[in-house]
């Protein structure tokens, strides 16, 4: 099964489409590191797990591409703390 999360480099964000709406994570790339600056879901998708699925897909891409991540966004940081199986992807600051 392919990852439904896609990179939109023109907008510097990863996206997941759910029911015609876009959940996204803004980022900056820096020396093999993905800096996540903001994660947002449209109001109708909040509390549905859409942001979780976005983060899981995004982190799978980070792992596949051999990158590390710096979660500046509070949601992204909390998500990684709750999902210890992705803790190895945190970059040293």
N, C-alpha and C positions, 0 to 999 in steps of 0.2 A: 504494500500500500504506500502510495506516495504521500509526502508531507504536504498538507493543505496550506501551510504557512509559506508565504512567498516574500522575497525581498523586492522592495520598490526603491531602487537606488536613486531615482529622480526626486523622491520625497524624503530620502534617508530614513526609511522605516520598513519594518517587517509588518505584514498584513495577514489577516485571516478574515475571509468573508463568511458571514453567518446570516442566513436568511436575508440576503441582499444588503446587509450592513457590514461595515468594516471595523474590526477591532485592530488596533495598531500599536506598535512600539517604536518610538523615535530613537534614533541612534546616531552616534558618531563613530567612525573607524579611526583607530590610532595604533599603529605598529602591531598588527595582529590581534588587537583587542577591540571588542565591540563595547562601546560605552552606551548603556541604555539610559536615556534621559527622561523618557515619559512613556507610560502605557495608558491607553484610553480605550474604553468601550462605549458605544452609544448607549444612552439611558435604557432603552428596551432590552439590551443584552446584559446589563449589569446583574450580577447574581445568578447567571445561567451557566457559569463555568467557561464562558467564551474566552475570557482573559487568561484563564488557566491553560486552555488548549493552545492559545497563542504562545504563551511562555514556554510550554513544553516543546512545541514545534520549533520555536526560535532556538532554544537551548540544544535541541537535537542537531540543528544546522550548525551551531557554534562548535559542537563536539565533532561533527563530521568534517568541518573545515579546519580543525586544529587550532581554533581561536580560543581566547579567554574573554571573560566578560567583566565589566565594571558596572554594577547596577546603581546608578545615581537616583533613579526613581524609587520612591518608597514602596510601591507595589512590587516592583521587580525584586528589590532587596528582600522583602518579606517572603515572596514566593520562593526564592532560592533558599532562604533559611528553613522554610518548611519542607523543601524537597532536597534532602541531603545527598541524594544520588547525583545531583548536579553541582555540588559544592566544589568538586575538583576543577570546575571551569572558572572559578573566581580568580581574577588577576590579582597579583600583589599590588598594593598601592604605594 
